[in-house]
Amino acid sequence: MSPWRERLRQLSRYPSAIAGMGMIAVLVAIAIYAVVAIPYGQALELWRGGEPWRLNPVNAGPVWVDRLFGGDMPRTIVVDSDEAEVEEERFDGGRMVRIPLEFDYESTGFPSGINLFVRSAFEESEPFVRMTWHRPDGEEIQLGGRAMSRQDRVSFSQDWTLERRLGEVAHVALFAVPDEQFERAQPGEYGLTLDAILFEEDAEIAAELVVYGRVHGIAGTDHQRRDLMVALLWGTPVALSFGLLAAVGTTITTLIIAAAGVWYGRWVDAVIQRLTEVNMILPLLPILVMVGTLYSTSIWLMLGVVIALGIFSAGIKMYRAMLLPMREAPYIEAARAYGAGNARIILRYMIPRILPVLIPTFVTLIPTFVFLEASLALLGLGDPVLPTWGKVLNDAQAQSALYHGFYYWVIAPAVLLMFTGLGFAMLGFALDRIFNPRLRAV
Amino acid sequence: MSESAFRPASAGTSGPLLSVRDLHTWFELRQWGFLRLGHVRAVDGVTFDLKRGESVAFVGESGCGKSSLARTLLGLHRPTSGEVVSEGRSLGTLSGSELKAYRAGVGYVQQDPYGALPPFMNVRRILAEPMIVHGIRSREEREARARQVLEEVRLSPADEILPKFPHMLSGGQQQRVVIARALLLEPSLLIADEPVSMLDASVRVEILNLLHSIQAKRNLTLAFITHDLSTVRHYANRIFVMYAGRIIEQAEVNDLLEHPQHPYTQALLAAIADPDADNAKHQRDVPAGEPPSLLNPPPACRFHPRCPHFMAGLCDEEDPPDFEPRRRHWSACWLHR
C-alpha cells in the first residue's frame, strides 16, 4: 500500500478529521450550489441592490428565528391589481377605474412599511388616483389623491403629512387596533381601494401594494432590502477559493524558493534569506490597506498582493531548516550521478520529501486567508462588487446592526467564518498527527 | 541512448577506459562566506588508468579521499587541477549535455542503500527516473528495461518488487535495487562506494558475488572502494592503496596482498583480523597516531609521522616518487630507492 493511501486510511480513525472533512464538504456543497443556482453575473447584479429587491422589507430577520421563538412577525404581502376585481366606468374622454387591493393580515405585529407601485400607460395626461384604506372594523381612511407618472411609487411610510394626521407612522397607524395607542396590530381583512381617473381612451393602469413584513427568508435582509442569503451563499465560493488560492500560491512558491535556495546555496541562498528577513518585518495588513485605499480593492488584486508578500514569508526559514539535511542525502547524490538536472532535483527529490510535513500546515493555512479577506472587508477594503461574508459584516457594522438588535446580520456570516475555520482546523490537526508521528504519542 | 553517445567506453576502442592524470580535488574552507581558511586536500595528486573489463579496488582508512575520488570520477566534484580523461576528452571540458551522457556511462552504487533510494518513490518510479532523465519516453520500454535489470540483480518476482517502497525491502534487496538502478543505463564503468559495509554480514557475500558476476557478464569496469582488505582478494584484479589523498601503492591483488611494499600497506594488512587462534597470543604492531589532517597534511611523504622506517631529512623533505620494487608493483616510498 502506498504511504499516501495508508495515511488516508489512518485519517478515518480520527473522528475530528471525519467531522472536519464533513464540514468542508458542506461548505464545498454550498459553494457549488451557490455558483450553479446564482450565476456569477447575476450574483453581482443582485448584490448591486435596487430594483430586484423592491418587494423585500428593510432589515428583516430570518423567518426561522421568529418561528423558533414562537413569534408572530408579519410576512411581506404583495397584492397585485391583476388579481383584483377591477370595475370600470366610461365617461366622455376617459375612464374611471376602481381597483380594490384586498388582503388578509394575520399577525398582531406591525408591518415594517407600505409601498404602492403604480405603472401606467398614457399619452399626455397623467391619471389621477385617489386612495382609500379599509380597516377590518369597516372604517375607511382617506389617504389622499395624486397624479401618477408612468412608473410611480407611493411610500406611505414616508408621508409626513399622513403621519401627522394619523398620529403615528403610516404602517403602524393603519394597522393598529383602534383606541389602543398603537400597541398591537389588528388582524383581519384590509383593503386599499384605488379610484383612478384615466383621461385618455387608451390609458392603462396597474398597481401593486406591498405590505412589508418583519421577517424574510432564511437569512433576512439588510438595509438595502438585499436578501442576505445571496451574500452568504456566494461568500462561500469566494472565501474558499480565496483561501485555497492564497494558501496554494504562498505555500508552493515559498517551498520552491526555499528548496532552490538550499540547493544552489551560496549567494542565491543568502539573497533569499535576506529578502525573507526584510519581508518578515513588513506589516501585511497596513500594506493591504494602503493598496486597497490607493489602488483598488478588487479581491483578486488583494489575492495577488497577499501571495506576493507571502512568497518570502517566514515559512522559508522553516522549509530551509527541513531541506538543509536533505541536500546531502545519498539519493540526491545518486540522482546527480545519473544526470538529473537542478530543477528535477529540487522539484522531484527535495520537495516531495517534506510535502507530508507540509500538508497539515497547508490545510490550517486556508482559513487564515479566509479570515484575512474578512478582516480586509471589515476594514472597508472588501471587493466593491463581490458579495462576501466580510462585506456583510462590514455593512452590519456600518449600520450599527447590533445596536439596533439585528443580531442575525452579524451572527450568520460570523458563524460561517467560524465553521470554515473549525472544519479546516479539525482536519489539519488530525493530519498533523498522521504526518508528524512524533505528535501522536501525546 | 539516442543522444550523441559520448560514453566512457564504446565497443571497439582500445586503450584505457578512463585515465586519471595528477588529479587534485580540493575543497575550500571558508568562514563567514568569504574568509578563506585553506583547502581540504581530499584528492591530492592521483594518477592511474582503468582498463576495460577490469575490477579494481581502492583501499584505505576513512578520510583518505577514496569517496572524494569516486565522486570526482562521477563528475559530482570538479577537479581542482589535473584531469579525468575519457574517450580522449577531459571531463572538465565537457558541456552540460555531454556530461549528462558521460554520467549515463558511469553507474554508482552507494554505501547506504536505504539512503540511496528516495523514500517517497516506489521501485518502479526509482528505476524509471534515470531513464526519464535520459529521454526514454516510452513507458513500455522503461517497464521492460526495469524488469530486465531486476532480473539481472536477482530480484524477483518483479511484479511484487516494482510497487514496493524502499522501507518495505530488506537491506540486501535495497542494495540490489541500487545496483539495478546503476545498471539501467548500461554503463561501462560501475563505481561502488563501500557497497556492503552497511549490510548485514549474511548478505555481504551475496551482494559482492552479484557485483562480480554482473561485472563478468557485462564486461564492465568495476571500481570499488572499500576499507575491508579481507574481501578484496576475491573481487578485484588490482588494488590501489590510498593514504591522505594519494595513491601510495598499486599492484595486482595477489602480489600486493602477499608482498606489501609500502610500510602503510604492511601495517594495514597486519591489522586484518585472521580467524587464527594464535592472534590472541601476540600484540600486533599498528602504527601509532591517526590519519593526517587533510587540511594541513604533513610535508613530503604523508605517512612519515607514523612510519616505523622514517628517515629524517628525506621522508619529511622530498615527495617519494613511484618506485617499482617488484614487477608491475609500484610503491611511493623512499625505502625502495
Contacts between the chains, C-beta under 8 A, distances in Angstrom:
chain1	res1	chain2	res2	distance
A	2	B	122	7.1
A	2	B	163	8.0
A	2	B	165	7.2
A	3	B	120	7.2
A	3	B	165	6.5
A	266	B	33	7.9
A	270	B	33	7.2
A	329	B	115	6.3
A	330	B	110	5.0
A	330	B	111	7.5
A	330	B	112	5.6
A	330	B	115	3.9
A	330	B	116	4.5
A	331	B	115	6.4
A	331	B	116	5.5
A	331	B	117	5.8
A	331	B	118	4.5
A	331	B	119	8.0
A	333	B	71	7.7
A	333	B	76	6.6
A	333	B	108	7.9
A	333	B	110	7.1
A	333	B	116	8.0
A	334	B	108	6.1
A	334	B	110	6.2
A	334	B	116	5.2
A	334	B	178	7.6
A	334	B	181	7.3
A	335	B	118	7.9
A	335	B	129	7.0
A	335	B	133	8.0
A	336	B	74	8.0
A	336	B	76	5.7
A	337	B	74	4.9
A	337	B	75	7.9
A	337	B	76	6.3
A	337	B	103	6.2
A	337	B	106	7.2
A	337	B	108	4.0
A	338	B	103	6.0
A	338	B	104	7.1
A	338	B	108	7.3
A	338	B	129	7.4
A	338	B	130	4.1
A	338	B	133	6.1
A	338	B	134	7.7
A	338	B	181	7.4
A	338	B	185	6.7
A	339	B	99	7.8
A	339	B	100	4.1
A	339	B	101	8.0
A	339	B	103	4.2
A	339	B	104	6.2
A	339	B	130	7.3
A	339	B	133	5.1
A	339	B	134	6.4
A	340	B	129	7.2
A	340	B	133	5.1
A	341	B	133	7.6
A	344	B	133	6.8
A	348	B	129	7.6
A	349	B	118	5.9
A	352	B	118	7.6
A	352	B	120	4.8
A	352	B	121	8.0
A	353	B	118	7.5
A	353	B	119	7.4
A	353	B	120	6.2
A	355	B	120	7.8
